[in-house]
Amino acid sequence: MMTRIETVLDASNQAYTRLPNPYLVEDNTELKLKKGYGLALLAATNTNRQVNCKFSVSRTVEVILTRLYTGAEENASTKSDLEKLLLEDQYKIINNFEQDLTINGTTMYTRWETDSGIEFVNGGTSRFYMLRTQFSLEYLETFV
């Protein structure tokens, strides 16, 4: 999944940087948050289906995108432009994931579920906007 995210974001030639900690976004350095992305693995559920010695798992994953906000607090136009950029990158990822997501030769059912809306992250000396997008994945695991 990271490769797909990196490919989509690099294809737009925007030089995103991977966040080392997607679970506590504010703990990442400001350099990483400037234009960052991350992938958080969230809860999973056994769907109680078995196919040829494999069991089905439904897992939620979250893609995090962050961008530095450099405008003045009262500049609504600059804020709007930054929000638009985050939403455009989110759309590229949603579109790519829902087309066909395969990991290690296992075809997965992928569905965009929800997002957090635009959030504010305080990096100490700088301000950042963040967008968290959740996907539901269904895949098969082999019994060993």
N, CA, C and O atoms as CSV, one atom per row, in Angstrom:
chain,resi,resn,atom,element,x,y,z
A,1,MET,N,N,0.819,-1.198,0.000
A,1,MET,CA,C,0.000,0.000,0.000
A,1,MET,C,C,0.859,1.257,0.000
A,1,MET,O,O,0.518,2.247,-0.648
A,2,MET,N,N,1.976,1.218,0.728
A,2,MET,CA,C,2.852,2.392,0.747
A,2,MET,C,C,3.367,2.691,-0.658
A,2,MET,O,O,3.469,3.851,-1.058
A,3,THR,N,N,3.689,1.635,-1.402
A,3,THR,CA,C,4.182,1.833,-2.766
A,3,THR,C,C,3.131,2.517,-3.625
A,3,THR,O,O,3.448,3.406,-4.416
A,4,ARG,N,N,1.878,2.100,-3.469
A,4,ARG,CA,C,0.799,2.732,-4.242
A,4,ARG,C,C,0.657,4.205,-3.868
A,4,ARG,O,O,0.525,5.060,-4.744
A,5,ILE,N,N,0.684,4.500,-2.582
A,5,ILE,CA,C,0.560,5.890,-2.127
A,5,ILE,C,C,1.716,6.719,-2.675
A,5,ILE,O,O,1.514,7.810,-3.208
A,6,GLU,N,N,2.934,6.186,-2.536
A,6,GLU,CA,C,4.111,6.900,-3.026
A,6,GLU,C,C,4.039,7.139,-4.530
A,6,GLU,O,O,4.388,8.217,-5.011
A,7,THR,N,N,3.586,6.132,-5.267
A,7,THR,CA,C,3.476,6.266,-6.715
A,7,THR,C,C,2.469,7.343,-7.093
A,7,THR,O,O,2.739,8.173,-7.961
A,8,VAL,N,N,1.315,7.330,-6.445
A,8,VAL,CA,C,0.278,8.329,-6.747
A,8,VAL,C,C,0.777,9.736,-6.414
A,8,VAL,O,O,0.598,10.659,-7.210
A,9,LEU,N,N,1.391,9.905,-5.264
A,9,LEU,CA,C,1.840,11.237,-4.861
A,9,LEU,C,C,3.058,11.698,-5.651
A,9,LEU,O,O,3.185,12.886,-5.946
A,10,ASP,N,N,3.959,10.777,-5.998
A,10,ASP,CA,C,5.128,11.148,-6.806
A,10,ASP,C,C,4.743,11.411,-8.250
A,10,ASP,O,O,5.374,12.222,-8.928
A,11,ALA,N,N,3.699,10.721,-8.728
A,11,ALA,CA,C,3.252,10.937,-10.106
A,11,ALA,C,C,2.814,12.378,-10.293
A,11,ALA,O,O,2.921,12.933,-11.387
A,12,SER,N,N,2.322,12.976,-9.222
A,12,SER,CA,C,1.938,14.382,-9.313
A,12,SER,C,C,3.142,15.292,-9.050
A,12,SER,O,O,3.014,16.516,-9.026
A,13,ASN,N,N,4.329,14.666,-8.850
A,13,ASN,CA,C,5.594,15.373,-8.682
A,13,ASN,C,C,5.526,16.429,-7.584
A,13,ASN,O,O,5.907,17.582,-7.783
A,14,GLN,N,N,5.041,16.016,-6.443
A,14,GLN,CA,C,4.852,16.976,-5.367
A,14,GLN,C,C,5.786,16.770,-4.187
A,14,GLN,O,O,5.684,17.485,-3.190
A,15,ALA,N,N,6.696,15.806,-4.279
A,15,ALA,CA,C,7.731,15.611,-3.268
A,15,ALA,C,C,7.190,15.465,-1.842
A,15,ALA,O,O,7.617,16.183,-0.938
A,16,TYR,N,N,6.269,14.555,-1.648
A,16,TYR,CA,C,5.812,14.230,-0.301
A,16,TYR,C,C,6.885,13.445,0.434
A,16,TYR,O,O,7.713,12.783,-0.191
A,17,THR,N,N,6.872,13.517,1.768
A,17,THR,CA,C,7.796,12.797,2.629
A,17,THR,C,C,6.992,11.889,3.551
A,17,THR,O,O,5.958,12.293,4.084
A,18,ARG,N,N,7.468,10.666,3.737
A,18,ARG,CA,C,6.758,9.710,4.592
A,18,ARG,C,C,6.885,10.097,6.064
A,18,ARG,O,O,7.974,10.409,6.546
A,19,LEU,N,N,5.748,10.073,6.771
A,19,LEU,CA,C,5.725,10.366,8.203
A,19,LEU,C,C,6.168,9.121,8.968
A,19,LEU,O,O,5.567,8.061,8.797
A,20,PRO,N,N,7.200,9.216,9.805
A,20,PRO,CA,C,7.633,8.050,10.583
A,20,PRO,C,C,6.575,7.575,11.580
A,20,PRO,O,O,6.510,6.385,11.888
A,21,ASN,N,N,5.750,8.488,12.085
A,21,ASN,CA,C,4.732,8.117,13.061
A,21,ASN,C,C,3.344,8.573,12.586
A,21,ASN,O,O,2.930,9.696,12.873
A,22,PRO,N,N,2.627,7.702,11.860
A,22,PRO,CA,C,1.290,8.080,11.396
A,22,PRO,C,C,0.230,7.984,12.490
A,22,PRO,O,O,-0.904,8.421,12.292
A,23,TYR,N,N,0.588,7.413,13.645
A,23,TYR,CA,C,-0.374,7.236,14.731
A,23,TYR,C,C,-0.461,8.467,15.632
A,23,TYR,O,O,-1.524,8.763,16.178
A,24,LEU,N,N,0.637,9.173,15.788
A,24,LEU,CA,C,0.672,10.437,16.526
A,24,LEU,C,C,1.308,11.476,15.608
A,24,LEU,O,O,2.500,11.767,15.710
A,25,VAL,N,N,0.511,12.019,14.730
A,25,VAL,CA,C,1.012,12.894,13.668
A,25,VAL,C,C,1.793,14.077,14.227
A,25,VAL,O,O,2.821,14.461,13.669
A,26,GLU,N,N,1.317,14.653,15.316
A,26,GLU,CA,C,1.975,15.831,15.881
A,26,GLU,C,C,3.374,15.517,16.418
A,26,GLU,O,O,4.140,16.445,16.679
A,27,ASP,N,N,3.733,14.242,16.592
A,27,ASP,CA,C,5.070,13.867,17.070
A,27,ASP,C,C,6.113,13.839,15.949
A,27,ASP,O,O,7.301,13.679,16.229
A,28,ASN,N,N,5.701,13.988,14.703
A,28,ASN,CA,C,6.641,14.025,13.592
A,28,ASN,C,C,7.310,15.391,13.521
A,28,ASN,O,O,6.758,16.385,13.993
A,29,THR,N,N,8.498,15.435,12.931
A,29,THR,CA,C,9.209,16.709,12.806
A,29,THR,C,C,8.478,17.624,11.826
A,29,THR,O,O,7.736,17.161,10.960
A,30,GLU,N,N,8.697,18.909,11.974
A,30,GLU,CA,C,8.066,19.874,11.076
A,30,GLU,C,C,8.512,19.663,9.636
A,30,GLU,O,O,7.740,19.897,8.707
A,31,LEU,N,N,9.751,19.223,9.446
A,31,LEU,CA,C,10.240,18.954,8.100
A,31,LEU,C,C,9.398,17.862,7.428
A,31,LEU,O,O,9.088,17.960,6.241
A,32,LYS,N,N,9.032,16.829,8.182
A,32,LYS,CA,C,8.198,15.745,7.646
A,32,LYS,C,C,6.757,16.206,7.438
A,32,LYS,O,O,6.115,15.809,6.466
A,33,LEU,N,N,6.245,17.039,8.341
A,33,LEU,CA,C,4.858,17.500,8.253
A,33,LEU,C,C,4.638,18.505,7.120
A,33,LEU,O,O,3.504,18.724,6.696
A,34,LYS,N,N,5.722,19.115,6.631
A,34,LYS,CA,C,5.607,20.146,5.596
A,34,LYS,C,C,4.771,19.654,4.414
A,34,LYS,O,O,3.930,20.388,3.895
A,35,LYS,N,N,5.000,18.448,4.006
A,35,LYS,CA,C,4.252,17.811,2.932
A,35,LYS,C,C,4.392,16.314,3.170
A,35,LYS,O,O,5.175,15.634,2.506
A,36,GLY,N,N,3.613,15.812,4.137
A,36,GLY,CA,C,3.802,14.451,4.596
A,36,GLY,C,C,2.655,13.518,4.254
A,36,GLY,O,O,1.533,13.941,3.976
A,37,TYR,N,N,2.979,12.225,4.283
A,37,TYR,CA,C,1.962,11.185,4.121
A,37,TYR,C,C,2.319,10.027,5.037
A,37,TYR,O,O,3.486,9.807,5.363
A,38,GLY,N,N,1.304,9.301,5.440
A,38,GLY,CA,C,1.528,8.137,6.276
A,38,GLY,C,C,0.398,7.140,6.102
A,38,GLY,O,O,-0.650,7.449,5.535
A,39,LEU,N,N,0.634,5.936,6.603
A,39,LEU,CA,C,-0.360,4.870,6.552
A,39,LEU,C,C,-0.449,4.247,7.935
A,39,LEU,O,O,0.542,3.736,8.456
A,40,ALA,N,N,-1.634,4.290,8.527
A,40,ALA,CA,C,-1.868,3.700,9.846
A,40,ALA,C,C,-2.771,2.479,9.681
A,40,ALA,O,O,-3.822,2.555,9.044
A,41,LEU,N,N,-2.353,1.356,10.259
A,41,LEU,CA,C,-3.169,0.148,10.249
A,41,LEU,C,C,-4.067,0.182,11.476
A,41,LEU,O,O,-3.586,0.228,12.608
A,42,LEU,N,N,-5.356,0.159,11.247
A,42,LEU,CA,C,-6.318,0.252,12.335
A,42,LEU,C,C,-6.973,-1.106,12.579
A,42,LEU,O,O,-6.403,-2.136,12.220
A,43,ALA,N,N,-8.133,-1.122,13.168
A,43,ALA,CA,C,-8.793,-2.348,13.611
A,43,ALA,C,C,-9.097,-3.310,12.468
A,43,ALA,O,O,-9.324,-2.908,11.327
A,44,ALA,N,N,-9.092,-4.612,12.820
A,44,ALA,CA,C,-9.443,-5.672,11.868
A,44,ALA,C,C,-10.550,-6.529,12.457
A,44,ALA,O,O,-10.721,-6.611,13.673
A,45,THR,N,N,-11.302,-7.167,11.557
A,45,THR,CA,C,-12.395,-8.047,11.955
A,45,THR,C,C,-12.306,-9.338,11.158
A,45,THR,O,O,-12.047,-9.322,9.955
A,46,ASN,N,N,-12.525,-10.457,11.841
A,46,ASN,CA,C,-12.643,-11.740,11.159
A,46,ASN,C,C,-14.046,-11.781,10.560
A,46,ASN,O,O,-15.034,-11.668,11.287
A,47,THR,N,N,-14.139,-11.942,9.247
A,47,THR,CA,C,-15.453,-11.929,8.593
A,47,THR,C,C,-16.135,-13.297,8.629
A,47,THR,O,O,-17.235,-13.464,8.103
A,48,ASN,N,N,-15.476,-14.272,9.253
A,48,ASN,CA,C,-16.024,-15.635,9.424
A,48,ASN,C,C,-16.307,-16.328,8.099
A,48,ASN,O,O,-17.276,-17.076,7.968
A,49,ARG,N,N,-15.454,-16.072,7.128
A,49,ARG,CA,C,-15.529,-16.794,5.857
A,49,ARG,C,C,-14.214,-17.507,5.631
A,49,ARG,O,O,-13.147,-16.929,5.837
A,50,GLN,N,N,-14.284,-18.771,5.203
A,50,GLN,CA,C,-13.089,-19.537,4.889
A,50,GLN,C,C,-13.163,-20.022,3.456
A,50,GLN,O,O,-14.199,-20.498,2.992
A,51,VAL,N,N,-12.025,-19.888,2.757
A,51,VAL,CA,C,-11.937,-20.321,1.373
A,51,VAL,C,C,-10.609,-21.043,1.181
A,51,VAL,O,O,-9.548,-20.432,1.312
A,52,ASN,N,N,-10.655,-22.340,0.871
A,52,ASN,CA,C,-9.426,-23.108,0.590
A,52,ASN,C,C,-8.335,-22.885,1.636
A,52,ASN,O,O,-7.230,-22.462,1.294
A,53,CYS,N,N,-8.624,-23.156,2.874
A,53,CYS,CA,C,-7.674,-23.019,3.981
A,53,CYS,C,C,-7.206,-21.577,4.205
A,53,CYS,O,O,-6.121,-21.343,4.738
A,54,LYS,N,N,-8.010,-20.651,3.807
A,54,LYS,CA,C,-7.719,-19.236,4.047
A,54,LYS,C,C,-8.911,-18.621,4.766
A,54,LYS,O,O,-10.046,-19.066,4.600
A,55,PHE,N,N,-8.643,-17.594,5.565
A,55,PHE,CA,C,-9.728,-16.894,6.223
A,55,PHE,C,C,-9.738,-15.433,5.796
A,55,PHE,O,O,-8.698,-14.849,5.494
A,56,SER,N,N,-10.917,-14.865,5.779
A,56,SER,CA,C,-11.109,-13.499,5.306
A,56,SER,C,C,-11.006,-12.514,6.464
A,56,SER,O,O,-11.550,-12.736,7.546
A,57,VAL,N,N,-10.297,-11.427,6.208
A,57,VAL,CA,C,-10.097,-10.371,7.195
A,57,VAL,C,C,-10.572,-9.053,6.599
A,57,VAL,O,O,-10.276,-8.739,5.446
A,58,SER,N,N,-11.304,-8.296,7.385
A,58,SER,CA,C,-11.675,-6.939,7.003
A,58,SER,C,C,-10.895,-5.994,7.912
A,58,SER,O,O,-11.025,-6.063,9.135
A,59,ARG,N,N,-10.085,-5.114,7.326
A,59,ARG,CA,C,-9.246,-4.207,8.114
A,59,ARG,C,C,-9.469,-2.769,7.657
A,59,ARG,O,O,-9.661,-2.498,6.472
A,60,THR,N,N,-9.440,-1.864,8.617
A,60,THR,CA,C,-9.492,-0.436,8.320
A,60,THR,C,C,-8.071,0.102,8.306
A,60,THR,O,O,-7.282,-0.181,9.208
A,61,VAL,N,N,-7.751,0.876,7.282
A,61,VAL,CA,C,-6.462,1.563,7.214
A,61,VAL,C,C,-6.743,3.048,7.011
A,61,VAL,O,O,-7.784,3.444,6.487
A,62,GLU,N,N,-5.785,3.846,7.439
A,62,GLU,CA,C,-5.956,5.291,7.342
A,62,GLU,C,C,-4.752,5.904,6.636
A,62,GLU,O,O,-3.608,5.682,7.034
A,63,VAL,N,N,-5.016,6.671,5.595
A,63,VAL,CA,C,-3.976,7.413,4.892
A,63,VAL,C,C,-4.014,8.846,5.403
A,63,VAL,O,O,-5.062,9.492,5.410
A,64,ILE,N,N,-2.851,9.331,5.832
A,64,ILE,CA,C,-2.743,10.670,6.394
A,64,ILE,C,C,-1.950,11.551,5.435
A,64,ILE,O,O,-0.876,11.166,4.973
A,65,LEU,N,N,-2.478,12.721,5.142
A,65,LEU,CA,C,-1.777,13.717,4.324
A,65,LEU,C,C,-1.651,15.002,5.135
A,65,LEU,O,O,-2.615,15.434,5.767
A,66,THR,N,N,-0.468,15.614,5.120
A,66,THR,CA,C,-0.262,16.877,5.823
A,66,THR,C,C,0.408,17.878,4.887
A,66,THR,O,O,1.149,17.504,3.978
A,67,ARG,N,N,0.131,19.151,5.128
A,67,ARG,CA,C,0.761,20.232,4.363
A,67,ARG,C,C,0.967,21.434,5.272
A,67,ARG,O,O,0.159,21.716,6.158
A,68,LEU,N,N,2.069,22.134,5.030
A,68,LEU,CA,C,2.401,23.345,5.759
A,68,LEU,C,C,1.503,24.491,5.309
A,68,LEU,O,O,1.276,24.687,4.115
A,69,TYR,N,N,0.995,25.247,6.286
A,69,TYR,CA,C,0.228,26.455,5.980
A,69,TYR,C,C,1.116,27.656,6.271
A,69,TYR,O,O,1.541,27.856,7.409
A,70,THR,N,N,1.401,28.460,5.240
A,70,THR,CA,C,2.313,29.594,5.393
A,70,THR,C,C,1.616,30.946,5.333
A,70,THR,O,O,2.264,31.979,5.496
A,71,GLY,N,N,0.319,30.956,5.104
A,71,GLY,CA,C,-0.408,32.216,4.982
A,71,GLY,C,C,-0.728,32.843,6.321
A,71,GLY,O,O,-0.492,32.258,7.378
A,72,ALA,N,N,-1.261,34.021,6.254
A,72,ALA,CA,C,-1.710,34.730,7.446
A,72,ALA,C,C,-3.016,34.100,7.940
A,72,ALA,O,O,-3.784,33.536,7.161
A,73,GLU,N,N,-3.243,34.208,9.215
A,73,GLU,CA,C,-4.438,33.606,9.825
A,73,GLU,C,C,-5.729,34.121,9.195
A,73,GLU,O,O,-6.693,33.369,9.048
A,74,GLU,N,N,-5.749,35.383,8.829
A,74,GLU,CA,C,-6.974,35.978,8.288
A,74,GLU,C,C,-7.126,35.808,6.767
A,74,GLU,O,O,-8.083,36.324,6.190
A,75,ASN,N,N,-6.201,35.096,6.110
A,75,ASN,CA,C,-6.235,34.942,4.659
A,75,ASN,C,C,-7.063,33.715,4.256
A,75,ASN,O,O,-6.532,32.610,4.142
A,76,ALA,N,N,-8.340,33.914,4.047
A,76,ALA,CA,C,-9.255,32.826,3.702
A,76,ALA,C,C,-8.918,32.199,2.358
A,76,ALA,O,O,-9.084,30.991,2.187
A,77,SER,N,N,-8.456,32.976,1.418
A,77,SER,CA,C,-8.134,32.472,0.082
A,77,SER,C,C,-6.971,31.485,0.128
A,77,SER,O,O,-7.027,30.435,-0.512
A,78,THR,N,N,-5.928,31.807,0.869
A,78,THR,CA,C,-4.775,30.920,0.987
A,78,THR,C,C,-5.163,29.623,1.679
A,78,THR,O,O,-4.727,28.547,1.270
A,79,LYS,N,N,-5.973,29.715,2.717
A,79,LYS,CA,C,-6.459,28.510,3.406
A,79,LYS,C,C,-7.256,27.642,2.454
A,79,LYS,O,O,-7.080,26.424,2.425
A,80,SER,N,N,-8.122,28.251,1.683
A,80,SER,CA,C,-8.952,27.528,0.727
A,80,SER,C,C,-8.098,26.812,-0.321
A,80,SER,O,O,-8.394,25.677,-0.695
A,81,ASP,N,N,-7.049,27.468,-0.790
A,81,ASP,CA,C,-6.152,26.852,-1.775
A,81,ASP,C,C,-5.465,25.617,-1.197
A,81,ASP,O,O,-5.348,24.597,-1.877
A,82,LEU,N,N,-5.017,25.702,0.038
A,82,LEU,CA,C,-4.351,24.574,0.686
A,82,LEU,C,C,-5.328,23.419,0.907
A,82,LEU,O,O,-4.977,22.258,0.692
A,83,GLU,N,N,-6.534,23.730,1.330
A,83,GLU,CA,C,-7.558,22.696,1.508
A,83,GLU,C,C,-7.829,21.980,0.183
A,83,GLU,O,O,-7.972,20.758,0.140
A,84,LYS,N,N,-7.896,22.760,-0.890
A,84,LYS,CA,C,-8.138,22.180,-2.216
A,84,LYS,C,C,-7.012,21.225,-2.605
A,84,LYS,O,O,-7.280,20.149,-3.140
A,85,LEU,N,N,-5.761,21.597,-2.348
A,85,LEU,CA,C,-4.636,20.730,-2.676
A,85,LEU,C,C,-4.707,19.408,-1.918
A,85,LEU,O,O,-4.453,18.350,-2.494
A,86,LEU,N,N,-5.049,19.459,-0.631
A,86,LEU,CA,C,-5.190,18.228,0.151
A,86,LEU,C,C,-6.303,17.342,-0.410
A,86,LEU,O,O,-6.130,16.130,-0.539
A,87,LEU,N,N,-7.440,17.948,-0.741
A,87,LEU,CA,C,-8.564,17.182,-1.281
A,87,LEU,C,C,-8.247,16.590,-2.656
A,87,LEU,O,O,-8.687,15.484,-2.970
A,88,GLU,N,N,-7.495,17.312,-3.468
A,88,GLU,CA,C,-7.106,16.780,-4.775
A,88,GLU,C,C,-6.188,15.570,-4.628
A,88,GLU,O,O,-6.345,14.581,-5.345
A,89,ASP,N,N,-5.235,15.643,-3.708
A,89,ASP,CA,C,-4.353,14.495,-3.474
A,89,ASP,C,C,-5.126,13.319,-2.882
A,89,ASP,O,O,-4.873,12.165,-3.227
A,90,GLN,N,N,-6.058,13.613,-2.000
A,90,GLN,CA,C,-6.906,12.556,-1.443
A,90,GLN,C,C,-7.672,11.855,-2.564
A,90,GLN,O,O,-7.736,10.626,-2.598
A,91,TYR,N,N,-8.242,12.619,-3.467
A,91,TYR,CA,C,-9.009,12.038,-4.570
A,91,TYR,C,C,-8.140,11.110,-5.412
A,91,TYR,O,O,-8.593,10.039,-5.816
A,92,LYS,N,N,-6.906,11.505,-5.678
A,92,LYS,CA,C,-5.993,10.666,-6.465
A,92,LYS,C,C,-5.767,9.318,-5.778
A,92,LYS,O,O,-5.738,8.278,-6.437
A,93,ILE,N,N,-5.609,9.340,-4.465
A,93,ILE,CA,C,-5.389,8.095,-3.714
A,93,ILE,C,C,-6.652,7.249,-3.709
A,93,ILE,O,O,-6.582,6.042,-3.943
A,94,ILE,N,N,-7.801,7.852,-3.448
A,94,ILE,CA,C,-9.067,7.107,-3.455
A,94,ILE,C,C,-9.274,6.462,-4.819
A,94,ILE,O,O,-9.590,5.275,-4.902
A,95,ASN,N,N,-9.104,7.215,-5.861
A,95,ASN,CA,C,-9.301,6.708,-7.212
A,95,ASN,C,C,-8.369,5.534,-7.495
A,95,ASN,O,O,-8.798,4.531,-8.066
A,96,ASN,N,N,-7.116,5.643,-7.108
A,96,ASN,CA,C,-6.147,4.588,-7.353
A,96,ASN,C,C,-6.465,3.326,-6.557
A,96,ASN,O,O,-6.416,2.223,-7.101
A,97,PHE,N,N,-6.788,3.477,-5.278
A,97,PHE,CA,C,-7.087,2.312,-4.431
A,97,PHE,C,C,-8.329,1.573,-4.905
A,97,PHE,O,O,-8.353,0.342,-4.916
A,98,GLU,N,N,-9.344,2.299,-5.291
A,98,GLU,CA,C,-10.597,1.638,-5.648
A,98,GLU,C,C,-10.552,0.990,-7.025
A,98,GLU,O,O,-11.412,0.166,-7.337
A,99,GLN,N,N,-9.581,1.336,-7.853
A,99,GLN,CA,C,-9.470,0.697,-9.160
A,99,GLN,C,C,-9.096,-0.776,-9.004
A,99,GLN,O,O,-9.753,-1.648,-9.573
A,100,ASP,N,N,-8.059,-1.047,-8.247
A,100,ASP,CA,C,-7.609,-2.425,-8.021
A,100,ASP,C,C,-6.415,-2.376,-7.091
A,100,ASP,O,O,-5.371,-1.827,-7.442
A,101,LEU,N,N,-6.562,-2.937,-5.933
A,101,LEU,CA,C,-5.459,-2.948,-4.984
A,101,LEU,C,C,-5.040,-4.383,-4.739
A,101,LEU,O,O,-5.831,-5.183,-4.239
A,102,THR,N,N,-3.809,-4.718,-5.084
A,102,THR,CA,C,-3.281,-6.056,-4.884
A,102,THR,C,C,-2.025,-5.947,-4.036
A,102,THR,O,O,-1.140,-5.137,-4.312
A,103,ILE,N,N,-1.960,-6.771,-3.005
A,103,ILE,CA,C,-0.783,-6.791,-2.144
A,103,ILE,C,C,-0.281,-8.221,-2.046
A,103,ILE,O,O,-1.036,-9.131,-1.705
A,104,ASN,N,N,0.991,-8.413,-2.347
A,104,ASN,CA,C,1.618,-9.740,-2.320
A,104,ASN,C,C,0.815,-10.778,-3.096
A,104,ASN,O,O,0.693,-11.922,-2.658
A,105,GLY,N,N,0.274,-10.392,-4.232
A,105,GLY,CA,C,-0.468,-11.325,-5.076
A,105,GLY,C,C,-1.871,-11.621,-4.598
A,105,GLY,O,O,-2.576,-12.414,-5.221
A,106,THR,N,N,-2.299,-11.000,-3.501
A,106,THR,CA,C,-3.642,-11.219,-2.977
A,106,THR,C,C,-4.526,-10.058,-3.392
A,106,THR,O,O,-4.271,-8.910,-3.028
A,107,THR,N,N,-5.561,-10.361,-4.152
A,107,THR,CA,C,-6.480,-9.301,-4.547
A,107,THR,C,C,-7.319,-8.916,-3.351
A,107,THR,O,O,-7.839,-9.775,-2.639
A,108,MET,N,N,-7.447,-7.640,-3.138
A,108,MET,CA,C,-8.171,-7.139,-1.978
A,108,MET,C,C,-9.353,-6.303,-2.443
A,108,MET,O,O,-9.284,-5.596,-3.449
A,109,TYR,N,N,-10.419,-6.401,-1.698
A,109,TYR,CA,C,-11.563,-5.517,-1.912
A,109,TYR,C,C,-11.259,-4.241,-1.134
A,109,TYR,O,O,-11.014,-4.288,0.072
A,110,THR,N,N,-11.274,-3.130,-1.806
A,110,THR,CA,C,-10.948,-1.865,-1.170
A,110,THR,C,C,-12.089,-0.880,-1.359
A,110,THR,O,O,-12.603,-0.700,-2.463
A,111,ARG,N,N,-12.474,-0.248,-0.258
A,111,ARG,CA,C,-13.570,0.719,-0.331
A,111,ARG,C,C,-13.215,1.925,0.529
A,111,ARG,O,O,-12.819,1.791,1.687
A,112,TRP,N,N,-13.367,3.110,-0.067
A,112,TRP,CA,C,-13.201,4.336,0.698
A,112,TRP,C,C,-14.400,4.466,1.625
A,112,TRP,O,O,-15.545,4.353,1.188
A,113,GLU,N,N,-14.134,4.701,2.901
A,113,GLU,CA,C,-15.196,4.766,3.904
A,113,GLU,C,C,-15.532,6.193,4.329
A,113,GLU,O,O,-16.681,6.625,4.245
A,114,THR,N,N,-14.504,6.921,4.788
A,114,THR,CA,C,-14.758,8.229,5.387
A,114,THR,C,C,-13.461,9.026,5.455
A,114,THR,O,O,-12.381,8.494,5.200
A,115,ASP,N,N,-13.576,10.293,5.797
A,115,ASP,CA,C,-12.380,11.073,6.116
A,115,ASP,C,C,-12.679,11.954,7.324
A,115,ASP,O,O,-13.822,12.065,7.768
A,116,SER,N,N,-11.632,12.572,7.841
A,116,SER,CA,C,-11.732,13.371,9.062
A,116,SER,C,C,-12.173,14.797,8.793
A,116,SER,O,O,-12.518,15.530,9.720
A,117,GLY,N,N,-12.163,15.193,7.529
A,117,GLY,CA,C,-12.276,16.607,7.227
A,117,GLY,C,C,-10.911,17.238,7.446
A,117,GLY,O,O,-10.005,16.593,7.974
A,118,ILE,N,N,-10.760,18.469,7.052
A,118,ILE,CA,C,-9.475,19.155,7.222
A,118,ILE,C,C,-9.277,19.454,8.710
A,118,ILE,O,O,-10.146,20.023,9.369
A,119,GLU,N,N,-8.106,19.053,9.219
A,119,GLU,CA,C,-7.767,19.272,10.626
A,119,GLU,C,C,-6.535,20.161,10.715
A,119,GLU,O,O,-5.751,20.255,9.770
A,120,PHE,N,N,-6.378,20.806,11.853
A,120,PHE,CA,C,-5.231,21.667,12.126
A,120,PHE,C,C,-4.249,20.905,13.010
A,120,PHE,O,O,-4.648,20.265,13.983
A,121,VAL,N,N,-2.962,20.978,12.667
A,121,VAL,CA,C,-1.904,20.380,13.487
A,121,VAL,C,C,-0.903,21.478,13.815
A,121,VAL,O,O,-0.407,22.167,12.923
A,122,ASN,N,N,-0.612,21.633,15.097
A,122,ASN,CA,C,0.367,22.616,15.534
A,122,ASN,C,C,1.717,21.936,15.646
A,122,ASN,O,O,1.887,20.998,16.425
A,123,GLY,N,N,2.673,22.410,14.867
A,123,GLY,CA,C,4.001,21.812,14.879
A,123,GLY,C,C,4.980,22.527,15.786
A,123,GLY,O,O,6.174,22.232,15.739
A,124,GLY,N,N,4.537,23.427,16.583
A,124,GLY,CA,C,5.431,24.181,17.460
A,124,GLY,C,C,5.677,25.564,16.895
A,124,GLY,O,O,5.132,26.545,17.401
A,125,THR,N,N,6.490,25.660,15.854
A,125,THR,CA,C,6.765,26.962,15.240
A,125,THR,C,C,5.964,27.169,13.962
A,125,THR,O,O,5.872,28.294,13.471
A,126,SER,N,N,5.388,26.110,13.417
A,126,SER,CA,C,4.631,26.208,12.166
A,126,SER,C,C,3.243,25.599,12.322
A,126,SER,O,O,2.965,24.873,13.276
A,127,ARG,N,N,2.375,25.918,11.350
A,127,ARG,CA,C,1.013,25.393,11.343
A,127,ARG,C,C,0.834,24.477,10.133
A,127,ARG,O,O,1.361,24.748,9.054
A,128,PHE,N,N,0.094,23.403,10.323
A,128,PHE,CA,C,-0.105,22.418,9.267
A,128,PHE,C,C,-1.573,22.050,9.175
A,128,PHE,O,O,-2.309,22.100,10.160
A,129,TYR,N,N,-1.976,21.685,7.985
A,129,TYR,CA,C,-3.304,21.120,7.776
A,129,TYR,C,C,-3.134,19.631,7.518
A,129,TYR,O,O,-2.137,19.196,6.943
A,130,MET,N,N,-4.116,18.863,7.948
A,130,MET,CA,C,-4.050,17.413,7.822
A,130,MET,C,C,-5.399,16.882,7.360
A,130,MET,O,O,-6.447,17.443,7.680
A,131,LEU,N,N,-5.355,15.789,6.601
A,131,LEU,CA,C,-6.555,15.085,6.166
A,131,LEU,C,C,-6.310,13.594,6.340
A,131,LEU,O,O,-5.359,13.037,5.792
A,132,ARG,N,N,-7.190,12.952,7.118
A,132,ARG,CA,C,-7.111,11.505,7.356
A,132,ARG,C,C,-8.215,10.839,6.549
A,132,ARG,O,O,-9.379,11.227,6.648
A,133,THR,N,N,-7.855,9.831,5.745
A,133,THR,CA,C,-8.818,9.132,4.899
A,133,THR,C,C,-8.819,7.650,5.261
A,133,THR,O,O,-7.773,7.002,5.238
A,134,GLN,N,N,-9.990,7.115,5.594
A,134,GLN,CA,C,-10.091,5.712,5.985
A,134,GLN,C,C,-10.644,4.852,4.857
A,134,GLN,O,O,-11.589,5.219,4.159
A,135,PHE,N,N,-10.009,3.682,4.709
A,135,PHE,CA,C,-10.411,2.674,3.740
A,135,PHE,C,C,-10.696,1.381,4.466
A,135,PHE,O,O,-10.091,1.091,5.498
A,136,SER,N,N,-11.615,0.605,3.928
A,136,SER,CA,C,-11.898,-0.740,4.417
A,136,SER,C,C,-11.324,-1.718,3.396
A,136,SER,O,O,-11.639,-1.636,2.209
A,137,LEU,N,N,-10.482,-2.643,3.859
A,137,LEU,CA,C,-9.869,-3.637,3.002
A,137,LEU,C,C,-10.376,-5.015,3.389
A,137,LEU,O,O,-10.560,-5.299,4.572
A,138,GLU,N,N,-10.601,-5.867,2.410
A,138,GLU,CA,C,-10.900,-7.262,2.714
A,138,GLU,C,C,-9.906,-8.115,1.952
A,138,GLU,O,O,-9.732,-7.958,0.744
A,139,TYR,N,N,-9.257,-9.018,2.668
A,139,TYR,CA,C,-8.237,-9.848,2.055
A,139,TYR,C,C,-8.228,-11.216,2.730
A,139,TYR,O,O,-8.838,-11.406,3.783
A,140,LEU,N,N,-7.530,-12.165,2.113
A,140,LEU,CA,C,-7.455,-13.531,2.626
A,140,LEU,C,C,-6.090,-13.779,3.252
A,140,LEU,O,O,-5.060,-13.396,2.695
A,141,GLU,N,N,-6.092,-14.413,4.396
A,141,GLU,CA,C,-4.872,-14.852,5.089
A,141,GLU,C,C,-4.856,-16.374,5.084
A,141,GLU,O,O,-5.905,-17.008,5.200
A,142,THR,N,N,-3.680,-16.957,4.952
A,142,THR,CA,C,-3.534,-18.412,4.916
A,142,THR,C,C,-3.343,-18.955,6.315
A,142,THR,O,O,-2.579,-18.397,7.103
A,143,PHE,N,N,-4.041,-20.054,6.633
A,143,PHE,CA,C,-3.796,-20.757,7.886
A,143,PHE,C,C,-2.429,-21.418,7.811
A,143,PHE,O,O,-2.085,-21.995,6.779
A,144,VAL,N,N,-1.644,-21.350,8.873
A,144,VAL,CA,C,-0.344,-22.023,8.898
A,144,VAL,C,C,-0.281,-23.036,10.009
A,144,VAL,O,O,0.741,-23.700,10.181
